[in-house]
């Protein structure tokens, strides 16, 4: 019984890593925790990410119901991205990751 429970927990951890892991997904989600952003605002936040990679990652996050893409055609066409309600549920986890990352950097760099 305990082994089955552990396997389920490990699968759950792997699911989270698969969805928010990778080089850019966590950073995109963290950037969108602040507010809704347009593509170039995200690109500016993330620095060296290529437009192609950002597009690919945003599509992946949208497919996984974490990010919403809004098209506004009332004037010049603008596209903005925001966290979905499901994506907002990651905000506490992202906050913990940020805090752990700061502590880890201090440990590693001395």
Order of alpha helices (4+ residues) and beta strands (2+ residues): alpha-alpha-beta-alpha-alpha-beta-beta-alpha-alpha
